[in-house]
Amino acid sequence: MPVEFRADHVGSFLRPAELLAARAKGTDPERLRDLEDQHILRILEKQKEIGFEIFTDGELRRRNFMSNFTDAVEGFDFNASVSRDWDASEEKPKAAAVMGIVSRRLHPTRSLTASEFPFLKAHSPGAIKMMLPSATQFPAICFKRGVTDRVYKDRSALLWDIVEIMKKDIAALAAAGVKYIQIDAPRYSYYLDPKWREWIRTEVKMDPESALDEAIQADNACLQAARQPGIILAIHLCRGNNRSHWYASGGYDPIAEKLFGALEADRFVLEYEDERSGSFEPLRLVPKNKVVVLGLVSSKVPQLENSDVLVRRIHEAAKHFPLGNMALSPQCGFASTMEGNLISEEEQWAKMRLVVDTARRVWG
């Protein structure tokens, strides 16, 4: 079967200043919805103009890439949170990641994408891509000892309750005919970086390899719920993306055999924009019936990459994995949080155009 969507993107786009200002002012929800609609229509048209064949709403209705879950599920206390230094790079100021913690049994009140999918289905000029956060995100950042363990005995119990919620929604999206479903930001990058492996041992009180096994099982359960003929299931392996900051580094080598061999995704959307990502050599362990989406274009920095360099890097990757089973994308979204990365909208669209143009150079 031919590979679809050689030019891919992770999904989120910069929020326009007008929309950010409206949220900051506490604009009436109906007026805010109208603004979101207007800008979503604009970015759908922009994706079409540039030449993409897969479309998202840019996550413009979300506060961050996970807020569609926390908005639709009761049980989070946003007045009590776990805060820790988020950025791992020495040359940048620290960015604190603050999320609500789970203080009650989780209870979904509506579909996770109820505020997004109907409008997108009605207005998308082509196939739709929907993004859902990995269930593995929440136990890592929303479990607080002395609070969460009153309702969930440990992170594992919380994880599997979240999986059940996610399964129902991802199955519903598949049944509704969504062409491309992507699970975002599983915590696998923790297992690449020695400091985060130590954090798992000391703070989570789990063996990193056992924790990795359970995380793969959780994501697979969600992927299996959406498995239908003709639907593309992807997983995006993120190393952090908050206001152009990152939190983990290291090549895929320590987890490649287990991860690529066990995850039941059709497409691996991989970050490869700089030296933090390591070499292409681990791609040799990806099954040849899968698709590798090379995230070679940075969503974090304004500088525009050189197409010739991108073509050369794609062919370097092809020494380890078939060129015919690859695609190209930015390494991550442009706005994993609504504040967005430290680039302009003009620079964002230039990078998106570069992805399309370079993909055409390589694959036609």
matplotlib code that plots the C-alpha trace (Angstrom):
import matplotlib.pyplot as plt

x = [0.0, 1.5, 2.5, 0.0, 0.8, 4.5, 4.3, 3.0, 2.8, 2.3, -0.8, -0.7, -0.3, 0.5, -2.6, -3.2, -2.7, -6.4, -7.4, -4.9, -6.1, -9.7, -8.9, -6.9, -9.9, -12.3, -14.4, -17.9, -17.8, -20.0, -17.9, -14.7, -16.1, -16.8, -13.2, -11.9, -14.1, -12.8, -9.2, -9.6, -11.2, -8.2, -5.6, -7.4, -7.3, -3.6, -2.8, -4.5, -2.8, 0.6, -0.1, -0.9, -3.4, -4.0, -5.7, -6.0, -7.6, -4.2, -5.5, -6.7, -9.5, -7.1, -5.0, -2.4, -2.2, -3.7, -6.5, -9.1, -8.8, -8.8, -11.7, -13.8, -13.0, -13.8, -11.4, -8.6, -7.8, -6.1, -5.7, -3.2, -0.5, 2.9, 5.5, 9.0, 11.7, 10.7, 13.5, 16.7, 18.9, 21.4, 21.3, 17.6, 15.6, 13.7, 10.0, 7.8, 5.3, 2.2, -0.7, -3.7, -3.5, -6.0, -7.8, -11.0, -12.0, -11.9, -15.3, -15.7, -18.5, -18.4, -16.3, -12.7, -13.0, -16.7, -15.7, -13.4, -14.4, -17.9, -16.6, -13.5, -15.6, -17.9, -15.2, -12.0, -11.0, -9.6, -8.7, -8.7, -6.0, -7.0, -4.6, -5.0, -2.5, -1.0, -2.6, 1.0, 1.2, -1.1, 0.3, 3.7, 2.5, -0.9, -0.2, 0.6, 1.4, -1.0, -3.7, -4.0, -3.2, -6.3, -8.3, -5.8, -3.3, -0.5, 0.3, -0.4, -4.0, -4.5, -2.9, -5.3, -8.4, -7.2, -6.7, -10.3, -11.5, -9.1, -10.2, -13.8, -13.0, -10.4, -12.7, -15.5, -13.2, -12.3, -16.0, -16.7, -14.3, -11.3, -8.5, -5.5, -5.4, -2.2, -1.3, 0.9, 3.9, 4.1, 6.7, 9.2, 11.8, 12.1, 13.8, 16.4, 17.8, 19.8, 18.5, 14.9, 15.5, 16.9, 13.8, 11.6, 13.6, 13.6, 10.4, 8.0, 9.5, 9.5, 12.1, 12.5, 12.2, 9.0, 7.6, 8.4, 6.8, 3.6, 3.6, 3.8, 0.9, -1.2, -0.6, -1.2, -4.5, -5.6, -4.3, -6.1, -9.4, -9.1, -7.8, -9.9, -9.1, -8.0, -7.3, -3.7, -2.6, 0.4, 2.4, 4.5, 7.6, 8.2, 11.2, 9.4, 8.0, 7.0, 7.8, 10.7, 12.1, 12.8, 13.2, 14.9, 17.8, 19.4, 19.2, 16.5, 19.1, 18.3, 14.6, 14.5, 14.3, 11.5, 9.7, 9.6, 9.1, 6.2, 4.2, 1.3, 1.3, 1.4, 3.5, 6.3, 6.6, 10.1, 12.0, 15.3, 15.8, 19.2, 22.0, 19.9, 18.1, 21.1, 21.8, 19.4, 20.9, 18.1, 15.7, 17.1, 14.9, 11.6, 9.6, 9.7, 5.9, 5.7, 6.2, 8.8, 8.0, 11.3, 10.8, 13.8, 12.3, 12.4, 9.2, 11.3, 13.6, 12.8, 15.7, 14.5, 16.2, 17.9, 16.0, 19.2, 20.3, 17.0, 17.2, 20.7, 19.5, 16.5, 18.9, 21.2, 18.2, 17.4, 20.7, 18.9, 15.2, 13.5, 13.2, 9.8, 8.4, 9.3, 7.7, 8.8, 7.4, 8.4, 9.7, 6.8, 3.8, 4.3, 2.1, 2.0, 0.8, -1.5, 1.3, 3.2, 6.9, 9.2, 8.7, 6.3, 3.3, 5.1, 8.1, 5.7, 4.1, 7.5, 8.6, 5.3, 5.9, 9.4, 8.1, 5.8, 8.4, 11.1, 8.7, 7.9, 11.6, 12.2, 9.1, 7.4]
y = [0.0, 3.4, 5.7, 8.5, 12.1, 12.4, 15.9, 15.6, 17.8, 17.1, 19.2, 22.4, 25.9, 29.3, 31.0, 34.4, 37.4, 38.2, 34.9, 34.9, 38.4, 37.3, 34.4, 36.6, 39.1, 36.3, 36.9, 35.6, 31.9, 32.4, 35.2, 33.2, 30.3, 32.5, 33.8, 30.2, 29.3, 32.2, 31.4, 27.6, 28.3, 30.5, 27.9, 25.1, 27.2, 27.9, 24.2, 23.7, 26.6, 25.3, 21.9, 19.6, 16.8, 16.1, 18.8, 19.8, 22.6, 23.5, 22.7, 26.3, 25.5, 24.0, 25.7, 23.0, 19.7, 17.8, 20.2, 18.4, 15.6, 17.7, 19.9, 16.8, 14.8, 15.7, 14.8, 17.3, 19.9, 23.0, 24.7, 22.1, 21.0, 19.5, 22.0, 21.3, 22.7, 21.8, 22.9, 20.9, 23.2, 25.3, 28.3, 29.0, 30.1, 27.5, 27.0, 25.6, 23.0, 23.3, 20.9, 20.1, 17.0, 14.2, 14.5, 12.4, 9.4, 10.5, 10.8, 11.9, 14.4, 14.5, 13.3, 14.6, 16.1, 17.2, 20.8, 20.2, 17.3, 18.4, 21.8, 20.2, 17.5, 20.1, 22.4, 20.5, 20.6, 17.0, 14.1, 14.9, 14.3, 14.3, 14.4, 12.9, 13.0, 9.7, 8.3, 8.0, 11.8, 12.1, 9.8, 11.4, 14.9, 14.7, 12.2, 13.7, 11.6, 12.2, 13.4, 11.2, 8.0, 8.4, 7.5, 5.7, 3.5, 4.2, 5.7, 2.4, 2.4, 5.9, 5.1, 2.2, 4.2, 6.9, 4.3, 3.2, 6.7, 7.2, 3.9, 5.0, 8.3, 7.0, 4.2, 6.8, 8.9, 5.8, 4.9, 8.4, 8.0, 10.1, 9.2, 9.8, 9.5, 10.5, 9.8, 12.6, 12.8, 9.4, 9.7, 7.5, 10.2, 9.7, 6.4, 8.0, 10.4, 9.1, 11.9, 11.0, 7.2, 8.1, 10.2, 7.1, 5.0, 7.5, 9.5, 7.0, 4.1, 1.9, 0.1, 2.1, -1.0, -2.2, 1.3, 1.4, -2.0, -0.8, 2.5, 0.6, -1.7, 1.4, 3.1, -0.2, -0.6, 2.8, 2.1, -1.3, 0.5, 2.5, -0.3, -0.3, -0.8, 2.4, 4.4, 5.6, 5.3, 7.3, 8.0, 11.1, 10.7, 14.1, 15.4, 18.4, 21.5, 24.4, 27.9, 26.5, 24.6, 20.9, 18.5, 15.3, 14.4, 11.3, 9.0, 6.3, 3.6, 2.5, 1.8, 1.3, -2.4, -2.6, 0.5, 0.0, -3.7, -3.6, -0.4, -1.2, 2.2, 2.5, 5.6, 6.7, 10.5, 11.0, 14.1, 14.5, 18.2, 18.5, 16.6, 15.9, 13.2, 11.0, 9.2, 7.5, 4.1, 3.0, 3.2, -0.2, -1.7, -0.3, -3.0, -2.5, -2.4, 0.7, 4.4, 6.7, 10.4, 12.3, 15.4, 17.3, 20.8, 22.6, 24.1, 25.7, 28.2, 30.8, 30.0, 28.3, 25.0, 24.5, 22.1, 20.6, 19.7, 18.2, 16.1, 14.9, 14.0, 12.0, 10.0, 9.4, 8.0, 5.8, 3.9, 2.4, 2.3, 2.2, 5.6, 4.5, 4.1, 7.6, 11.0, 14.4, 16.8, 19.4, 17.6, 18.8, 21.1, 24.9, 25.4, 22.6, 25.3, 28.1, 30.7, 28.9, 28.6, 31.6, 32.1, 34.2, 32.9, 33.9, 31.8, 28.9, 28.8, 29.1, 26.0, 24.2, 25.2, 23.9, 20.5, 20.2, 21.4, 19.1, 16.1, 16.7, 16.8, 13.5, 11.5, 13.4]
z = [0.0, -0.9, 1.9, 2.5, 3.6, 2.8, 4.2, 7.7, 10.8, 14.5, 14.6, 16.8, 15.4, 17.0, 18.4, 16.9, 19.3, 19.0, 20.4, 23.2, 24.2, 24.2, 26.5, 28.8, 29.1, 29.9, 26.7, 26.6, 25.6, 22.6, 21.3, 22.0, 20.1, 17.1, 17.2, 17.3, 14.4, 12.3, 12.9, 12.5, 9.0, 8.2, 9.2, 7.4, 4.2, 4.9, 5.2, 1.8, 0.2, 1.2, -0.2, 2.8, 2.3, 6.0, 8.2, 11.8, 13.7, 15.2, 18.7, 18.7, 21.2, 23.7, 26.5, 25.9, 24.1, 27.0, 28.0, 25.9, 28.5, 31.6, 30.4, 29.7, 32.8, 36.4, 39.2, 38.7, 41.3, 39.7, 43.0, 44.1, 41.7, 41.3, 40.0, 38.8, 36.6, 33.0, 30.7, 30.6, 28.6, 30.5, 28.2, 28.7, 31.7, 33.5, 32.7, 35.4, 34.3, 36.6, 36.1, 38.3, 40.3, 40.5, 43.8, 43.0, 41.0, 37.3, 35.6, 32.0, 31.4, 27.6, 24.6, 24.7, 21.3, 21.5, 21.1, 18.2, 15.9, 14.7, 13.4, 11.8, 10.1, 8.7, 7.3, 6.7, 3.0, 3.2, 5.5, 9.2, 11.7, 15.4, 18.3, 21.7, 24.6, 25.7, 28.8, 30.2, 30.5, 33.4, 36.1, 35.5, 36.3, 38.0, 40.8, 44.2, 47.2, 50.1, 47.7, 44.6, 46.5, 48.6, 45.5, 43.4, 45.3, 42.9, 39.5, 37.8, 39.0, 37.8, 34.4, 33.7, 34.7, 32.2, 29.5, 29.8, 29.2, 26.3, 24.7, 24.4, 22.7, 20.3, 19.3, 18.7, 16.5, 14.4, 14.1, 12.9, 10.0, 11.2, 8.8, 11.0, 14.8, 16.6, 20.3, 21.5, 23.8, 25.6, 28.3, 26.5, 26.4, 30.1, 29.4, 27.0, 29.5, 32.6, 34.9, 34.2, 34.6, 38.0, 38.7, 37.9, 40.4, 43.2, 42.8, 41.1, 42.9, 39.8, 37.9, 34.6, 32.4, 34.1, 33.8, 30.1, 29.6, 31.3, 29.3, 26.0, 27.1, 27.9, 24.6, 22.8, 24.5, 23.2, 19.7, 19.6, 20.4, 17.2, 14.9, 11.8, 8.1, 6.4, 9.6, 10.2, 13.9, 14.8, 17.9, 18.3, 20.5, 22.1, 24.1, 25.5, 23.8, 26.0, 24.8, 22.7, 25.8, 26.1, 29.0, 27.7, 25.4, 24.1, 21.1, 20.7, 21.1, 24.7, 24.0, 20.2, 20.1, 22.7, 21.6, 17.8, 18.1, 20.6, 19.8, 17.6, 15.7, 11.9, 12.0, 14.3, 14.3, 15.6, 16.7, 14.8, 14.5, 16.3, 17.9, 21.0, 19.1, 18.3, 15.1, 12.6, 13.3, 15.7, 12.7, 11.6, 14.4, 13.1, 11.3, 7.6, 7.3, 9.4, 8.4, 10.0, 9.9, 10.2, 12.3, 10.8, 10.8, 14.2, 15.5, 18.3, 16.5, 13.9, 11.6, 8.4, 7.6, 4.2, 1.9, 0.5, 4.0, 4.7, 1.6, 2.5, 6.0, 4.7, 2.5, 5.5, 7.4, 4.4, 5.0, 8.0, 7.0, 3.5, 1.9, 0.5, 4.0, 5.3, 5.4, 6.7, 9.3, 11.9, 15.0, 17.2, 17.2, 17.1, 20.2, 22.7, 25.1, 23.9, 24.4, 21.6, 20.7, 20.3, 16.6, 14.5, 12.5, 9.3, 10.3, 11.2, 7.8, 6.0, 7.8, 6.9, 3.2, 3.4, 4.6, 1.6, -0.9, 0.4, 0.6, -3.1, -4.0, -2.3, -3.1, -6.0]

ax = plt.figure().add_subplot(projection="3d")
ax.plot(x, y, z, "-o")
ax.set_aspect("equal")
plt.show()
